[in-house]
């Protein structure tokens, strides 16, 4: 399967965005209650959804 690259520009504070993507409370606060969450940027986020049994991985990279 090919990689899908997505970049989202935001006016939000970097630390808030990082915490929303790289901590379990951050992910469960806005997206899903089941996930393996990386420690910091550069890791792989593995969200899980009961309605979508196929797993997928998201690599969390630092922005520019």
C-alpha positions, -999 to +999 in steps of 0.1 A: +000+000+000+014+034-009+022+060+018-002+089+021+014+121+032-007+148+049+004+181+064-020+202+084-011+239+090-025+253+122-023+285+143-023+263+174+005+263+199+031+237+189+032+221+224-006+217+224-005+200+190+024+177+200+005+167+231-027+161+211-008+137+188+018+121+211+000+114+244-028+090+252-049+117+270-043+139+239-055+113+214-084+101+235-095+137+241-103+143+205-102+111+183-104+076+196-103+059+230-081+030+217-045+037+205-009+029+209+007+063+212+044+072+204+066+089+229+072+122+212+076+130+175+092+105+152+071+076+166+042+057+151+007+063+163-016+033+160-052+043+164-079+016+166-116+019+159-143-008+165-161+003+133-129-001+112-112-033+121-082-028+097-054-012+116-033+016+103-002+035+114+005+072+114+041+085+117+042+117+137+068+141+124+079+175+136+066+204+115+087+230+097 
